[in-house]
Amino acid sequence: MLKLKIVSPEKVLYEGEATSVKVPGVLGAMEILQNHAPLISALTEGKVAYTNAEGTVEEIHVAGGFVEVLHNDVSLCIERESA
């Protein structure tokens, strides 16, 4: 199981467990699963999708940001798209 934290400048959007996280990396979309190699990457405009511990897929549209993966901890610092 992954420990996922998604933050924006305004607030923490999600903090909890996830089985997978899909992010729009600058070199293309990528999926993060348990025991993923360490990673730091910039994000482009697109959709972050994660499957929470209950098996529900949640989506957040982002304008950009960064992702860090280390020892099954996934941290996303994102800018949300304007409504």
N, C-alpha and C positions, 0 to 999 in steps of 0.2 A: 504494500500500500504506500502511496505517496502522501507526503504532508504538503499541502498546497496553500499558498498565501497570495492573494491578488490585492494589490493596493493601487489606488489612484491618488492624485493630489488632494482630493476631497475626503476620502475615507477608505477603510478596509472593505473591499467588496465581497471577499470570501476568505475564510480561514478554516481549514478542515482537511479531511482525508479525501483522496481521489484515486481512482484506478488508472486513469489516463488523462493526459492534457495535450490538446492540439493547439499550436500557435502559428501565426503567420511570420516566419522568420524572413530576414532580408534576402536570403538565398533560396527561399521557398518554404512551403509549409512543412512542419515537423511534428511528430507525435512523441511524447515523453511517456515512457512506461517505467515500472519499477526496475531499479538497478541500472538506470540510464547512466551513461558516461558523464562526467562533469562537463558543464557547458555554460557559457555566457554568450548571449546573442542579442542583437537589436531586433525589434519587431517592426513590421510595417503595418499599414492600414489593413484591416481584415477582421477575422473572427477568431476569438479564443473560445475553445469548447473543451469542457472537462466533464468527466463522468464521476459523480460523487460516490460516497461509500454505499448509498442506497441504490446505485445503478441508474440514477437519473442524469441525463445529459443536460448541462446548462451552457448557455452561450452568452458571450459579452462581445460587442463590437468595439474595436479599438482603433485609434488613430495612429498609434505607435507605442513604443516603450522598450522594455528590456526583460529578458528572462534569465534566471540563474538556476542551475540544477547542481546539487551536491548532496551525495549520500541520501537519496530519496526525498530531499527537501527541494521543493520547486517554489521559487519566488518570482512573481511577476510585478513589475512596476509599470503601469500603463497610463496612457492618456486616452480618455474616452472620446468617442466621436460626439460632435455637437448635435443636439437634437434639432 
